[in-house]
Amino acid sequence: MHVKKDDIVVVISGKDKGKKGKVIQSFPKESKVLVENINMITKHKKPTQQMQQGGIVRQEGPIDAAKVMLFCEKCNRGVRTGHKFLTDGKKVRYCKKCNETFNN
């Protein structure tokens, strides 16, 4: 997948188009990611031992990874990424627009 946990991403399509957020969790098998404050859904929770008060809870829902782009601070927008190897053999992601590498 082109995005990992703790990456800053921009949503490129859907009801939250243009919003920016941090990736909370990624699900590579389903090709989905969980982004904070994006795709908010309401869940009806029953009272349990851990959560004494039941009720309606708003939480993030998974969004398809193809609908997000990695955010580049230098370009100040969502960008396509590539992979390259550094001189020490480490594989890093980089912005295809400005050649800025992303911290992995």
N, C-alpha and C positions, 0 to 999 in steps of 0.2 A: 504494500500500500504506500501511497505517496505522502501520507500524513501519519504522524505518530502522536503519542500522548504528550501533552504540554506544548504542542505547536499552536501558534496563533493562525487562524484560518478565516477566510471570507466566504460567505454563502453566495453562490452564483446563480441559483435558481430556486423557485418555490416561494412560499409565503414570507420567508425571512430573508429574501434576496437583499444583498448589500450589507447585512449585519456581520459584525466581526466578533469572534469569541475564541476561547481556549479549548482545546480538545481535552475532555475529561478522561475518555476511555475509547479505545478502538477495538473493533471486532473484525479481524481480517478474514475470517471464514465467510461471514455474511457481507463483507465489503461495506460496513457501516461504521460511523463514528458518533460519539456522544459529545456535543459541543455545549458549553455552558450558556444558558439563556437563549438557546436556539431550539426551535421545535418544541415549545412548552406544551405539555399535555396534562390533563387532569385525571387523577386516579382516585378511586373510592377505596379507602383503606379501612379494614375492620380493626377494632381495638385488639392489641396483643399484649403480652407481658412487657415487651420492650417499649411499645408505644401505647400507653394507657388510653390516650384520647384518640379515637378513630376520627374519620372525616374525609373531606376532599382535600387532596394534596396535589399541588402543581409541581411537576418535575420535567426534566429534559427527556425527550424521546430520541431514539437513534435516527440519524439522517444518512442517506447514501453518501459514500465517500466521493463519488463522482460529482456531487453537487457542491463541493467545497474546494477552494484553492488555498495554497499556502500563502500567507501574507508576508510581503517583503517590506521592511521598514525603509530601505533606501528608495525603492520605487513607489512606496506608499500605496500599494494596491495588491490584489491577488495575482500571483504569477505562476507560470509553468515552471517545473523544476526538472533538473537532470541530475545524474550521478557522475562523479569523477573521483579518481584516486589521487591522493596527495603523495608527496615524495616519500613519506614514511610508510606508504602502503595503506593508509586509512581511507575508507570510502566515505565521502561526504555528499550532501545534496547542495545544489547551487541554483541560483536564479538564472534562468536563461536570458533574461532581459539585461541585467546589469553585472552578471557573473559573481554576485555576492554569495558567499557560502553561508549556510544555515548551521547553527549549533545543534549537534545531534545529541 
